[in-house]
């Protein structure tokens, strides 16, 4: 996973501290990726999924949540379809 660091302005951080994510599995040439998009920040992430089982999906989601946590944001809602239950 490639992570680039950038400083977040204080006023942007205060207005967008709590984040709502949307997540789904997308296929590119039959290769699955976990795609997420934050609603207000508009940060899009993609994570390769070697397998679509629960443990792999959970591990990939934890990696995405760690990116937001390192940036000082708190993900309070993740919207997903029935595939993740």
Beta strands, then each sheet from edge to edge (+ up, - down):
strand 1: 18-28
strand 2: 31-38
strand 3: 44-48
strand 4: 74-79
sheet 1: 3+ 2- 1+ 4+
end
